Amino acid sequence: MRVLLLSLLVLACQLVSAQDCLVGWDYYRSVSVNNPGNTSLTDIQIPIDIDAKTLLMDGKIQLNGEDLRVTDENCNSLPYYLGINEADSSEKVWVKLASLPANDTVRLQLYYGNSTASSEMDGDATFIFFDDFSAGSVDTEKWETIGGFAKSEVNNGIYEYASDGMNPGPRFKFVRTKAVFSEEVEFDFRAKVSNSNGFGFSSADTLLDRLIYRQSGFGFDTLNQVAFNKDTTNNGFSISQSYPIIRFPRGEFRDGNIRAGVMNNIFTTTRFNNLDDMSMNADTFEVTQSPMSGFHFILSSFINFSVYLDYIRVRQILPDEVNVTLGEEQEAIANSIAFPGSTQLIDIYPNPAKHLVNLRGLESGSYQFRLINSQGQDIYHHRQQLYSGEEVQLQLNTLPDGMYWLIIVNQKSQRIASPLLIR
């Protein structure tokens, strides 16, 4: 009997290889996030590079990634968002981790392959600040106009802003995020500008103090001037004609990235990227003209020249030493069983399990749950009265890693068994 049990457990080890947190998904990939540094990170956004276009062509994923899901190793769902850089067709699943301990590795599961699933992507829950303008109108909880405007509207998922001219008020008017930032963060965005408008930042302390990255001077297709506006009547003045020196051709959308924050009450930029051609200025640039405690992201327009924004995502800075490894694609194993004479499947997940295992699909009645180890020892007992649709959660944190048989006995004394790997 013991030999037979051991043989069955060996076979089960070969079969149970998926962390089957989600029932109904066809594929999963393990993800390892390693933080070798000495600083623990909290509420950090982690990028997972995937080839969604190939998965779509192979029929493994829905058109816009609606069936993507990310869980931790205990099957808890995590906030995520699928971001696409149009320039190089790269796709990243951004996942928010509540904690990434120092000198440690966090393991995740990425799922896809469910034609009936609806999207659970949530940019607001994933990022510090987020807007992709997919709602079709300006979210006034996120944006506010400063001064009059000719346009402040969303069309086909693109935000368009234009001021209403010089009379009355400032020559350059603007719209800003209601969110205020202070710590150094990353701004990812896609914008279309001309030499009569731009994007930039404004002080959270003095309403009209703001700086605009502009195409001016010696290159109208290059962001080569930082203009500083402090009043309501003039064009402001240049505080730099050597930063950022990043090409943003007029009238074309470009993906940009800016790393900025307030350090000792001085607004400071430490990196400016054009993600389309991978050009970068990593010089440190400080705005000493207007000390501030915090700042807003802005779009600024002269007269009625429109500036456009496709999306904006604000996230924490991810240390360079943090690395993300995406495992090979695996087919999820259907870990479901049924009592004799019943067509209702009982789902068991996750399997492998760590601290707990869930059972779903049991009918009303009284049940006994047992675990038998590889030596044939009966080491776990649990009884529970269930109502139809009620899930069961078995706590396994006291059990050593290994392969077990999960035995379920119903009130008719019928028994069914499933291999369960604890690791």
C-alpha positions as CSV (number, residue, x, y, z in Angstrom):
1,M,0.0,0.0,0.0
2,R,2.8,2.4,0.9
3,V,4.7,1.6,-2.3
4,L,1.5,2.3,-4.3
5,L,0.9,5.5,-2.5
6,L,4.5,6.6,-3.1
7,S,4.2,5.8,-6.8
8,L,1.1,7.9,-7.0
9,L,2.8,10.8,-5.3
10,V,5.7,10.6,-7.7
11,L,3.3,10.7,-10.6
12,A,1.4,13.6,-9.0
13,C,4.7,15.6,-8.6
14,Q,5.1,15.3,-12.4
15,L,1.5,16.4,-13.0
16,V,1.1,19.2,-10.5
17,S,3.5,21.9,-11.8
18,A,1.3,24.9,-12.2
19,Q,0.5,27.5,-9.5
20,D,-3.1,27.1,-10.4
21,C,-4.5,30.2,-8.7
22,L,-7.0,30.9,-11.5
23,V,-9.5,28.4,-12.8
24,G,-10.4,28.9,-16.5
25,W,-7.0,30.4,-17.7
26,D,-5.0,28.3,-20.2
27,Y,-1.5,29.7,-19.7
28,Y,0.7,31.1,-17.0
29,R,4.2,32.3,-16.6
30,S,6.1,32.6,-13.3
31,V,7.8,35.9,-12.6
32,S,10.7,36.5,-10.2
33,V,11.4,40.0,-8.9
34,N,14.8,40.2,-7.2
35,N,15.9,43.1,-5.0
36,P,19.6,42.6,-4.2
37,G,19.8,46.1,-2.6
38,N,19.8,46.9,1.1
39,T,16.7,49.1,0.9
40,S,13.2,47.6,1.1
41,L,10.7,49.1,-1.4
42,T,7.0,49.7,-0.8
43,D,4.2,50.4,-3.3
44,I,6.6,50.0,-6.1
45,Q,5.6,49.6,-9.8
46,I,7.4,46.6,-11.5
47,P,7.6,46.2,-15.3
48,I,7.2,42.8,-16.9
49,D,8.1,42.7,-20.5
50,I,5.8,40.6,-22.6
51,D,5.2,40.0,-26.3
52,A,1.5,40.6,-26.4
53,K,1.4,40.9,-30.2
54,T,2.8,37.4,-30.7
55,L,0.4,36.0,-28.1
56,L,-2.5,37.7,-29.9
57,M,-1.4,36.3,-33.3
58,D,-1.2,32.8,-31.7
59,G,-4.7,33.2,-30.3
60,K,-3.5,33.0,-26.7
61,I,-4.6,36.4,-25.5
62,Q,-7.5,38.7,-26.0
63,L,-7.1,41.8,-28.3
64,N,-6.4,44.4,-25.6
65,G,-5.1,42.0,-23.0
66,E,-8.5,41.8,-21.2
67,D,-7.7,38.4,-19.8
68,L,-4.3,39.3,-18.3
69,R,-4.1,38.7,-14.5
70,V,-1.3,38.9,-12.0
71,T,-1.2,37.2,-8.6
72,D,1.3,36.8,-5.8
73,E,2.4,33.3,-4.7
74,N,-0.5,33.1,-2.3
75,C,-3.0,33.7,-5.2
76,N,-3.8,37.3,-4.2
77,S,-4.7,39.5,-7.2
78,L,-2.4,42.4,-7.8
79,P,-3.1,45.8,-9.4
80,Y,-1.7,45.9,-13.0
81,Y,-1.8,47.7,-16.3
82,L,-0.6,46.9,-19.8
83,G,1.4,49.8,-21.2
84,I,2.5,50.0,-24.8
85,N,5.3,52.1,-26.2
86,E,4.2,52.9,-29.7
87,A,7.7,53.8,-30.8
88,D,9.3,50.4,-30.4
89,S,6.2,48.3,-30.0
90,S,7.4,47.2,-26.5
91,E,4.7,46.0,-24.1
92,K,5.0,46.0,-20.3
93,V,2.7,44.7,-17.7
94,W,3.1,47.2,-14.8
95,V,2.4,45.5,-11.5
96,K,2.2,47.3,-8.1
97,L,3.8,45.4,-5.3
98,A,3.0,46.5,-1.7
99,S,6.4,45.4,-0.6
100,L,9.7,44.3,-2.2
101,P,12.0,43.4,0.8
102,A,15.7,44.1,0.7
103,N,18.0,41.2,-0.3
104,D,15.0,39.1,-1.3
105,T,13.0,37.8,-4.2
106,V,9.2,38.1,-4.7
107,R,7.5,35.5,-7.0
108,L,4.5,36.3,-9.0
109,Q,2.2,34.5,-11.6
110,L,1.2,36.1,-14.9
111,Y,-2.0,34.5,-16.4
112,Y,-3.6,34.8,-19.9
113,G,-5.7,32.7,-22.2
114,N,-9.4,33.1,-21.2
115,S,-11.7,34.2,-24.0
116,T,-14.6,35.0,-21.6
117,A,-12.7,37.2,-19.1
118,S,-13.3,40.9,-18.9
119,S,-10.6,43.4,-18.2
120,E,-9.4,44.1,-14.7
121,M,-6.6,46.4,-15.6
122,D,-6.5,49.4,-13.3
123,G,-4.1,52.2,-14.0
124,D,-5.3,54.3,-11.0
125,A,-4.7,51.5,-8.6
126,T,-1.3,50.7,-10.2
127,F,0.4,54.1,-10.5
128,I,0.8,57.2,-8.3
129,F,-1.1,59.2,-10.9
130,F,-2.6,57.9,-14.1
131,D,-4.8,59.0,-17.0
132,D,-5.2,57.5,-20.5
133,F,-8.3,59.5,-21.3
134,S,-10.2,56.4,-22.1
135,A,-13.3,57.7,-20.3
136,G,-13.9,60.1,-23.2
137,S,-14.0,63.3,-21.2
138,V,-11.7,65.3,-19.0
139,D,-11.6,64.0,-15.4
140,T,-12.0,67.1,-13.3
141,E,-10.9,65.2,-10.3
142,K,-7.5,64.9,-12.0
143,W,-7.1,68.1,-14.0
144,E,-7.7,71.8,-13.5
145,T,-7.3,74.7,-16.0
146,I,-5.5,77.9,-14.9
147,G,-6.8,80.9,-16.8
148,G,-9.1,80.9,-19.8
149,F,-9.0,78.2,-22.5
150,A,-10.2,77.7,-26.0
151,K,-10.1,73.9,-25.7
152,S,-10.0,71.4,-22.9
153,E,-11.5,68.2,-24.3
154,V,-10.9,64.5,-25.0
155,N,-11.3,63.1,-28.5
156,N,-10.6,59.4,-29.4
157,G,-8.6,59.0,-26.2
158,I,-6.4,62.1,-26.7
159,Y,-6.5,65.1,-24.5
160,E,-6.3,68.5,-26.3
161,Y,-5.7,71.8,-24.6
162,A,-5.4,75.3,-26.0
163,S,-5.5,78.7,-24.2
164,D,-7.9,81.5,-25.2
165,G,-5.2,84.1,-26.0
166,M,-3.6,87.0,-24.3
167,N,-6.7,89.0,-23.3
168,P,-7.2,88.8,-20.5
169,G,-4.4,87.3,-18.5
170,P,-1.2,85.4,-19.2
171,R,0.2,84.9,-22.7
172,F,0.9,81.3,-21.8
173,K,-2.0,79.7,-19.9
174,F,-1.9,76.1,-18.7
175,V,-3.7,73.0,-17.4
176,R,-2.2,71.1,-14.5
177,T,-2.7,67.9,-12.5
178,K,-4.5,68.4,-9.3
179,A,-2.1,65.9,-7.8
180,V,1.0,67.5,-6.2
181,F,4.3,65.7,-6.3
182,S,7.4,66.3,-4.2
183,E,9.5,63.1,-3.9
184,E,11.5,62.2,-7.0
185,V,9.3,60.1,-9.3
186,E,9.1,59.0,-13.0
187,F,6.7,60.7,-15.4
188,D,5.9,58.5,-18.5
189,F,3.8,60.3,-21.1
190,R,3.1,60.6,-24.8
191,A,2.6,64.1,-26.1
192,K,2.5,66.2,-29.3
193,V,3.8,69.7,-29.2
194,S,4.8,72.7,-31.4
195,N,7.1,75.6,-30.7
196,S,4.1,77.6,-29.5
197,N,3.3,75.2,-26.6
198,G,4.8,72.6,-24.4
199,F,4.7,70.5,-21.3
200,G,6.4,71.0,-18.0
201,F,5.8,71.6,-14.3
202,S,4.4,74.3,-12.1
203,S,5.0,75.3,-8.5
204,A,2.5,74.0,-5.9
205,D,3.2,77.1,-3.8
206,T,3.0,80.0,-6.3
207,L,0.2,79.7,-8.8
208,L,1.9,81.2,-11.9
209,D,5.5,80.0,-11.3
210,R,6.1,77.3,-14.0
211,L,8.7,76.0,-16.4
212,I,8.0,74.8,-19.9
213,Y,10.1,72.6,-22.1
214,R,10.0,74.2,-25.5
215,Q,11.2,74.0,-29.1
216,S,13.0,77.3,-29.6
217,G,16.2,79.1,-30.5
218,F,18.4,76.9,-32.7
219,G,16.2,73.9,-33.4
220,F,12.5,73.9,-33.9
221,D,12.3,70.1,-33.8
222,T,14.3,69.8,-30.6
223,L,13.3,70.5,-27.0
224,N,16.2,72.8,-26.3
225,Q,14.9,75.5,-24.1
226,V,13.5,75.6,-20.6
227,A,11.3,78.7,-20.4
228,F,10.4,80.1,-16.9
229,N,7.1,82.0,-16.5
230,K,6.5,84.0,-13.4
231,D,3.9,86.6,-14.4
232,T,0.8,87.1,-16.5
233,T,2.0,89.2,-19.4
234,N,5.1,88.1,-21.1
235,N,6.6,84.9,-22.7
236,G,8.8,84.3,-19.7
237,F,12.5,84.0,-20.0
238,S,14.9,81.2,-20.8
239,I,16.7,79.7,-17.8
240,S,18.5,77.1,-20.1
241,Q,19.1,76.7,-23.8
242,S,21.1,73.5,-23.3
243,Y,18.5,71.3,-21.6
244,P,17.1,68.8,-22.4
245,I,18.3,68.8,-26.0
246,I,15.9,66.0,-26.8
247,R,14.3,65.7,-30.2
248,F,10.5,66.1,-30.2
249,P,9.5,66.8,-33.9
250,R,6.7,69.3,-34.2
251,G,3.3,67.9,-34.7
252,E,4.2,64.3,-33.9
253,F,3.5,62.2,-30.9
254,R,6.5,61.2,-28.9
255,D,6.9,59.0,-25.8
256,G,8.8,60.8,-23.1
257,N,10.1,60.0,-19.6
258,I,11.2,62.6,-17.0
259,R,12.6,61.9,-13.6
260,A,12.0,64.9,-11.4
261,G,11.4,65.8,-7.7
262,V,11.9,68.5,-5.1
263,M,15.3,68.4,-3.3
264,N,15.8,70.9,-0.5
265,N,12.9,73.0,-1.9
266,I,14.5,73.1,-5.3
267,F,12.8,71.5,-8.3
268,T,15.3,69.1,-9.8
269,T,15.3,67.0,-13.0
270,T,17.8,64.2,-13.1
271,R,16.8,62.4,-16.4
272,F,14.9,63.3,-19.6
273,N,14.3,60.5,-22.2
274,N,12.8,60.4,-25.6
275,L,11.7,56.8,-25.6
276,D,11.2,56.8,-29.4
277,D,14.8,57.1,-30.3
278,M,16.2,56.1,-26.9
279,S,18.0,59.5,-26.6
280,M,18.5,60.6,-23.0
281,N,19.9,63.6,-21.1
282,A,21.0,62.4,-17.6
283,D,22.4,65.8,-16.5
284,T,21.0,67.2,-13.3
285,F,19.0,70.4,-13.9
286,E,17.9,72.6,-11.0
287,V,15.3,75.5,-11.0
288,T,16.6,77.9,-8.4
289,Q,14.4,80.8,-9.6
290,S,11.4,79.6,-7.5
291,P,11.9,77.5,-4.4
292,M,8.9,75.1,-3.9
293,S,7.7,72.4,-1.7
294,G,5.9,70.5,-4.4
295,F,4.9,70.7,-8.1
296,H,2.3,69.8,-10.7
297,F,2.7,68.3,-14.3
298,I,1.3,70.9,-16.8
299,L,0.5,71.4,-20.5
300,S,0.9,75.1,-21.6
301,S,-0.4,76.8,-24.7
302,F,0.2,80.2,-26.3
303,I,-2.9,81.8,-27.8
304,N,-4.9,78.9,-29.4
305,F,-2.2,76.5,-30.4
306,S,-3.2,73.1,-29.2
307,V,-1.0,70.7,-27.2
308,Y,-2.0,67.0,-27.0
309,L,-1.5,64.3,-24.4
310,D,-2.2,60.6,-25.1
311,Y,-1.4,59.3,-21.6
312,I,0.5,60.0,-18.4
313,R,1.7,57.6,-15.8
314,V,3.6,58.6,-12.7
315,R,5.5,56.0,-10.7
316,Q,8.1,55.4,-8.2
317,I,11.8,55.2,-9.2
318,L,12.8,51.6,-9.6
319,P,16.5,51.0,-8.6
320,D,18.6,49.8,-11.4
321,E,19.7,46.7,-9.4
322,V,16.2,45.3,-9.2
323,N,15.7,42.7,-11.9
324,V,12.6,40.9,-13.3
325,T,12.8,37.5,-14.8
326,L,9.9,36.1,-16.8
327,G,9.7,32.3,-16.9
328,E,8.7,30.1,-19.8
329,E,5.1,29.7,-20.8
330,Q,3.3,26.8,-19.1
331,E,-0.1,25.4,-19.7
332,A,-2.2,25.6,-16.6
333,I,-3.3,22.3,-15.3
334,A,-7.0,21.9,-14.6
335,N,-7.0,20.8,-10.9
336,S,-10.6,19.9,-10.5
337,I,-12.4,16.8,-9.2
338,A,-15.9,15.6,-8.7
339,F,-17.8,13.2,-6.5
340,P,-19.1,10.0,-8.1
341,G,-22.5,10.7,-9.8
342,S,-22.0,14.5,-9.6
343,T,-21.3,16.8,-12.6
344,Q,-20.3,19.7,-10.4
345,L,-16.5,20.2,-10.4
346,I,-14.6,21.1,-7.3
347,D,-11.7,23.5,-8.0
348,I,-8.6,23.2,-5.8
349,Y,-6.2,26.2,-5.9
350,P,-3.5,27.2,-5.7
351,N,-1.6,23.9,-6.4
352,P,1.3,24.1,-5.6
353,A,0.2,25.8,-2.4
354,K,2.2,27.6,0.3
355,H,0.2,28.9,3.3
356,L,-3.3,27.9,2.3
357,V,-5.4,26.1,-0.3
358,N,-8.9,27.0,-1.5
359,L,-11.7,24.7,-2.6
360,R,-14.6,26.0,-4.7
361,G,-17.7,24.3,-6.1
362,L,-18.8,22.1,-3.2
363,E,-22.5,21.5,-2.7
364,S,-24.3,22.1,0.6
365,G,-23.5,19.5,3.2
366,S,-21.0,18.3,5.9
367,Y,-17.5,17.6,4.7
368,Q,-14.3,16.2,6.1
369,F,-10.9,17.2,4.7
370,R,-7.7,15.2,5.3
371,L,-4.1,15.3,4.2
372,I,-1.9,12.2,3.8
373,N,1.8,12.6,3.4
374,S,4.2,10.4,1.3
375,Q,4.6,8.0,4.2
376,G,0.9,7.3,4.3
377,Q,0.4,9.2,7.5
378,D,-2.9,11.0,8.1
379,I,-1.6,14.4,9.3
380,Y,-4.4,16.9,8.9
381,H,-8.1,16.9,9.7
382,H,-10.7,19.5,9.2
383,R,-14.5,19.3,9.3
384,Q,-16.9,22.0,8.0
385,Q,-20.6,22.4,7.3
386,L,-21.0,24.2,4.0
387,Y,-23.8,26.0,2.1
388,S,-24.0,25.9,-1.7
389,G,-21.4,28.2,-3.3
390,E,-19.4,28.6,-0.1
391,E,-15.7,28.3,-0.5
392,V,-13.3,26.5,1.9
393,Q,-9.9,27.7,2.9
394,L,-7.5,25.3,4.5
395,Q,-4.6,26.8,6.5
396,L,-1.4,24.9,5.7
397,N,1.3,27.1,7.2
398,T,2.3,24.5,9.8
399,L,2.9,21.7,7.3
400,P,6.4,21.0,5.8
401,D,7.0,21.2,2.1
402,G,6.2,18.1,0.2
403,M,3.7,16.1,-1.8
404,Y,0.3,15.1,-0.2
405,W,-3.0,13.6,-1.0
406,L,-6.0,15.8,-0.2
407,I,-8.9,13.6,0.8
408,I,-12.5,15.0,0.7
409,V,-15.3,13.0,2.3
410,N,-18.9,14.1,2.0
411,Q,-21.9,13.3,4.2
412,K,-22.7,10.2,2.1
413,S,-19.2,8.9,3.0
414,Q,-18.1,9.2,-0.6
415,R,-14.3,9.9,-0.9
416,I,-12.4,11.7,-3.6
417,A,-8.6,12.5,-3.6
418,S,-6.4,15.0,-5.3
419,P,-2.6,15.4,-5.2
420,L,-1.5,18.6,-3.5
421,L,2.0,20.0,-3.5
422,I,3.1,22.3,-0.6
423,R,6.2,24.3,-1.2
